[in-house]
Amino acid sequence: MAVLSISKKDTSIVGIVRLPASKSLSNRALIIRYLSGKEFPIKNLSEADDTILLKRLLLKVKSSIPSEKEIILDCANAGTVFRFLTALLSMTPGKWLLTGSDRMKERPIGILTDALRKLGAKIDYTEKENYPPLLITGHHLKGSTLEMDASVSSQFISALLMIAPVLPKGLTVNLYGIISSEPYLKMTLGLLKKFRVQSHFIENSIEIKNQAITPENITIEADWSSAAFWYEVAAFSSVANIFLQGLTKESLQGDAILPEIYKHFGVYSTFEQAGTRLTKTEKVVDSFSFDFTNYPDLAQAVIITCAGLNIPGEFTGLESLQIKETDRLSALKTELQKLGYQIHITQNSELRTSNFELRTPNPELKTLPITSTFKIKKPTLINPYNDHRMAMAFAPLALIFGSIQIENPEVVSKSYPGFWEDFRKMGIILKYNSSADKPSQTF
């Protein structure tokens, strides 16, 4: 079992980070480019595993000759890739067997499948009803008006919005229920607008008429979701001066709300021409509450920040976390309890953090100006459950506990391949152990 030990002798963090490109924008741009039928350049495309996988699968689709033989497309554990391809393949001539990992087969797809069937799609479940794998017989779809439950996953809706311009009659989607991750819908529409696709989002109705997708050169923004872990690091530091290259205030990404959230945790954001600078103040709130309905990818970092700073917190809008790469609610509770935190999850998927159970100060971290510094006899081993955000969200706790261990550290490549190297550049000591009987390697 691969294990990464993370430690730092002090809690001062100073340095420059070149954040990865947004995986969310990159994946959408690849789908839009395919639908345009033109190979226009996409600059600063994400190097995340999911984007590399989508690029490879789209190339396979493009080079395939339609026949009665099923063409297998394995999306591994990439939920966005699976959902976006479900819509795209429904209108692409050929027979496609869309599959994925064991975890992917536990993530429901029925809402998107039902919507596509109403547009005329031919989709069959090959194993369990409403779950992957899918056998898709691609052909021309009709435009229509759909009613969709918006509370489960915005990716279902984004998948439909991206194919809408090339449908003969366009598409109108009327949403009901609480819209989950609405900023991601606006991201999709904003990106389409860059390719001159007009849309109308009024109240709970989105309309896109049949129209051309105009090829345009595009540069992908730095990833605000990945910035969350550096905001965490800043919050746990005694002194912080972290410059996040390329991270801009004006962004299509909803997760650009991070500066507003982290000012409650003593992190100040200064927007400069080349990026965003994080510095530390001592102004920290006594308690914190937040609704993550629109920002699910920030939940782990923010919840762990509250735990690390010993700030009682109440968090809602977490329902979608249960159908991510892992059940993130259960995973958070299990791993934070290993560290002694009190975590409570209600039947309504609300999560509460309360004060740390242990009260032994860590004398090695005297400079930390917060009361939640504790000494653990040995580094706690964190299981990320094959979830990239779990691994990255727990890593900064090494500043609180002096050290921490992460299983399967390679999982971060799903969205942020250079994460550990960026940690090392900040003076954080990383030791990789491939097994108990092999010597460790220091990065």
Disulfide bonds with the S-S distance in Angstrom:
none
